[in-house]
Amino acid sequence: MSSPETWTHPEPREGPAATAAAPTAEQVIAGLRATSEGGPELVQLLTPEGERVPNPEFDRYVADVTAEDLRNLYRDMVLVRRADREANALQRQGQLGIWVPLLGQEAAQIGAGRAMRPTDMAFPSYREHGIAWTRGIHPKELLGIFRGTDNGSWDSNATRFHPYCIVIGNQVLNAAGYAMGQRFEGRVGNSGDADDTNEATMVFFGDGATSQGDVHEGFVWAAVYDAPLVFFCQNNQWAISEPTERQTRLPLYQRARGYGFPGIRVDGNDVLATLAVTRWALDECRHGNGPVLIEAFTYRMDAHTTTDDPTRYRLSDELEAWKLKDPIERLRVNLVRHENADQAFFDSVQADADALAAELRDYCFNMGEPPIEQMFNNVYAEPNPVLDAQRDDFLAYHASFGGEH
């Protein structure tokens, strides 16, 4: 892999290579399966066994990470997983209409989220519970979305975290527009970067979303306007029931070359590598060097949503193989090996995780029904007399039933 500092916009291909015979579909699929470990281009700083791997290109982006920082990253992942498992159980018990698990993708989300500055903006899809956590959003604030009582209760301007997006890939267009605005308003490429005068945007989507037109359009607009946008693709190997080889003929990160900006593949089960690569990508954007595509090579260890049955389309052997790459266990082993955490620390994290789960459960069971007028809130940015009249008519009609409905 070439050094990130030397990447430039690709020149048009010339000569014999431009007319070389394209590989057959069988060769492409075989190649994708052969690189199921991520391939030699995969950026990795922690092996599945928790061993530190030197990487001259990216070590400097985590040179400031202390033992305490590693413990905090571990705590983040454990608590996010515990919240995810509790919400999954609450859906099974009828307390939520649906839940979208993130099991197995904790390192990709925590590493990326902790790389962001408070001034950066995040655009999620519907699985970014870990990113929400890093932006200061309590898991309780996510439950209303999946219970059908609200669309997200947080202030996206204050948290710099956009509401969840259910339409596949649509958030990429929203993020491209926002990042273009950052460029137009001069919030990138300024001197004195240490004082946070420069900003960037990061948008999150899955491998299946890369087949959507909205994602393609977002790539185009971000590229031609050099928008400070990091496209963060969590390649969890399955777009619901379709494997990655049904989405692409090439590794997903290589698609960036066709749009004229760099792409990179990182081990999405390695929180340290994800942190380093995302820091690099955000710095590129803040300095005015245009967009970057990150492919976080990870695995969805649970169903696509609670309405999905993954046993109908994937083998148990595949799941068992990925369990050996568990992102939380990887960091735990590293902490133990280097004596950066003792049993008391792990016990305290588990106690915090259990307390968080109990808080979520209590909150969910005691959630009240939203007021009926809530459907009229936040429709427009400014007061609208037509909408106000519709609200008043509806409330009067509802009141005519004497509270029986």
N, C-alpha and C positions, 0 to 999 in steps of 0.2 A: 504494500500500500504506500503510495506517495505521501510525503509529508503534508499535513494540512496547510502549512504556510506556503507551499509551492503550487497549490491547486489554482488553476486559472480557467477561464471560460474555454471550452474545447474548440479547437479549430476544425473546419470541415475535413472529412476523411478523403484522402487521395491515394492513388496507387493501387496495387494489387489487393490490398486488404479491403478496399472498398467494394470490390466485386467478388470477394470470396463467397463460396457457397454457404448458404445459411444452414444451420444444423436442423436435422429432422425433429419432429415433435417428440419422438421417442428418445432422441439424444438429449433434448432439453430437459424432459421429465427425469431421465436417469441422472443428469447432472444436478438437478435440484435435490433429488433424494440423496445423492452422494455428498452433498454439502449440508446435510441435516444437522451437523455440529456447528454450522455457521460459516465454515470454510476458512481458509487461511487469512482472509481479509477481516475476520472478526476481531474487534478491539476487546481485549480482556485483560483485566488487572488482577482478578481473583479467580483461580480455577475452581471447579466444583468441589474440590477437596479443601478449599480455603487457603491455598498457597498463593502468595503474592508473586505476580508476574511482572518483571520490569518492562517498561514501555517508554523509550526515550521521547516519543512524540507526545505522550499524554501524561506522563508522570508529573510534569510541572503544574498541571491543572489541578492536582490533588496534593501538591507538596505541603499545603497548609493544613491538611486534614490530620487532626490529632486523634489519640486513643479515645478521648471523650467524644469527639465527633463521630467516630465509628460506633461507639455505644449508642449515641443518639440516633444514628441511622438504623441500627438494629431495633431500637425501641420503636421508632416510627413504623417499621415494617411489621413488627409483631402486633402493635395496636391496630394498625389498619387491617391486617388479616383477621384479627379477632372481631372487629366491627363488621367486616364483610361476612364472616361466618354467622354472626348473630343475626344480621339482617336476612341472610339466606334462610335461617331457621324461622324467623318471624314470618316470612312469606309462606313457608310451608304450613304454618299454623293459622294462616288466613288473616294475618295482621297487615300484610302488604299485598298489593295486587300483583306485583312482579318484582324481581330483583335481578340485577346484572352483576354477577360475581367477577371479582378481579383476582381470584386465587391463582397464585403463580406469577403474577405480574407486579408484585410489590416493589421489587428492586428497580424495575423500569420506571415506575411512577415516582417513587421516593427519590431516586437519584436525579431524575429530571426536574422534579419539583424543587428540590433543595438547591439546584443550580441556579434558579431564578432569583432575581433581585426583587425587592418590593415594588419597584417601578415598572417591572415587566408585566405583560398581560398574557393570560392563559385562556385558551378556548378549548373546552373539553367536548368529548362526545357524551356518552352516557355511562362509561365505565371508569371514569377518572376519579374514583373515591380517594385514591392516594394523593393525587394532585390537589384535590380539595383540602385534604388534611394539611399539606404543606403550605397552603394559602390561608391557614387559620380558620377554616370552616369545620365546625364540629360535625361528626357523622349524623347527629340528630337532625341537622338542617337538610340532610339528603332524604330523609324518610318520607317527607310530605310528597315528594315527586312520585315515589313508588307506591304511596298510599292513595294518591289522587286528590290530595287536599291542597296542594299548591304547586307552583312551577319552579320552586327554589326560593328560599326565604332570605338568602344573603344579598348584601349590597355589592354588586359586581364592580362598581367603581372603587369602593373602599378596599375590597379584597383583591382586586385585579384578577378576578376569576369569573369568566362569563357564565351565564346559566347553561345547564346541560342541553345538549342538542340531540334530539332523537332521530331526526332525518339524516340518513347515512351520508356523511361527507359534507353536509351543508355548512358545518362550522368552519371548514377550510376557506370557503368564500368569505365568510364573515371575518375571519382572521386576516385574510389577504387585504381586505379593505381597511381594516384597522391599522395594519402594519404600513400600508401605503400612506395613511394619514400621519403616522409617526414620521415617515420620510418627508412628506410635504411640509410638516410643521417644524422641521429641523431638529428632531429629537434623536438623531443618529449622527455619528461621525464628528462629534464635537471634541475639542481638546479638553483635558481635565476629566478623563473618564472616571476617575476615582470618586468624584463627587456625585455620581449617579445622574449626570445630566443626559446620558445616553440611555435609550430604551430599546427593548426588543419585544417581540411577540412569539409565543409558541402555541402551536395547534396540535391537538392529539387526535389520532384516528387509527383504525385497524387496517390489517392487510386487505380485507375485503373492500374497504372504502376506496382503495386505490383504483378499483374498477369503475368508480363513479365519475360522471362527467364533472361534478362540482370540484372534485379534487384536481382533475386535469386543468380546469379553468383557474383554480387557485394557484397552481404551479406557474401557469402562463403569466398571470397578472403580477405575481410576486417577482418573477424573473425579469420581466421587461421594465419594471419600475424599481428594481433593486430593493425591494421591501425588506425590512429587518425582521424576517419571519423564519423561525425554525419549524419545519414540518417534522413532527415526531410520530413516526409510524410504529405502533406496537404490533409487530408481526408475531401473533400468537399461534400461527400455523393453520388456523381454521377460521374461515369466514362462515360462521354458523356451521354448516355441514360440508362446505367445500374446502379442500386443502389448498395450500399455497400454489401448487403447480397448476391449479385451474384458474389462477389469477394472473400469472405472469410467466413469460419465457425466460426471464433473467432474474437474478436477485433484485429485490425491490429497490435497494438503495441505488442501483445503477440507473434507474429511471431518471434520476436527477440530471444526468449528463445530457439527455435529450432536450432538457429545458435550459441548459446553460449555467447550472450551478452545482456545487459539490454535493455528493452523497456519501454517507459513511454507515457502516454496519457495526453495531456494538452488541456485546453480550448483554441482553436485557435481563438476565438473571444475576448479573454482577452489578451491585449498587455502586461500587467505587468506579468502575469503568463508565457506567452510565452518567455518573456525576461529572467525571472528567470530560467526556465527549460533549455533553450538553453545555458545560461551561465554555468549552472551546467554540461551539457553534453559536452560542449567544454572544460571545465576544466578537465573533466575526460579524454578526448582524449589527451589534451596537456600533462597531467601527465603520459601518457603511459598506460592507463587502457583500451585501445582498443576501438572499435566502440560502438555507442549508437544509438538506433532507437527512434525518437520522432514522435508520431502521433498527429498532431495538428487537433483537432476535430472542424471543421468549416463548412461552407456552401457556395457553389457557388450560389450567388443571381442573376446571369445573365446566359446567354447561355454559353455553352462550348466554342464556338467561334461564330463569327457573321454569320457563315453558319448553325448554329444550331437553332432549335425551341424547347425550353424546355417545352412549353405548351403541346407538344405531348406525354410527358412521365412522367410529375410530376404534382401534384395537386397544385392549387393556395393556398389552406389552408396551405400546407407545407411551402411555401414561406413566407406567412404572419406570421407564427409562428416564423420563423427564423429572420424576420425583427425586432422582439422584442428583439433579442439578438445582434443587430447591434453593431459592435465593436467600431465605432466612437462615437455613442451616449452613450455607456457605460462609456467611459472615460470622455466625456463631462459632464455627470451628476456627476461623481466623482469630477471633478474639481470645479464645481459649489457648490456642497454640502460642500466641505471643504474650500470654498472661496479661491481657488488657481488660479482662473481666473475670469476676469470680462467680461462684454459685449464688452468692447473696444478690449480685446484680441481676442475674437471670430470674431469680425468684421475685425480685421487686418488679421487674418488667411484666412477669406473668400476673402478679397481683394487680398491677395497673390495668392490664388487658381485661382481666375478669371484672374489675370495677367498671370499666368502660362498657363492657357488654351488659352488665346489670343496669347501668344508667340508660343505655339504649332501649333495653327491654321495658323498663319502667316508663320511659317517655312515650314509647310506641303504644303501650297499652292504655295510656292516659291521654292520648291525643284527642282533642275535641273536634267536632265537626266544624268546618270553616263557615263563616257567615255567608248567607246566600248572595249578598251583594259583592262578594269578593271577585266573582267572575267579571265584574265591570271595572275592576281596578287594574291600573297599569296597562290599559289597552293603548292609550295615547300618552305622549309625553306632556301634553298640555290639556287643560279642561276642554271637553267637547260637548256642546249643547245637545247635539243629537243623541249621543251616548247617554248623557245625563237624563234626558227625557225617557229613553228606553229603560234605564235603571229605575226611575221613579214609577213608571207604569208597571214594571214587573213586580216591584216591591209592594205596590198597592194591590195588584192582583193576588199576590201570595198572601197578603194580610187578610184578604176577603174570606179566606178559608178558616179564619179564627184559630190559627196555630195548629190545625190538625194535620197539615202537610209540611 
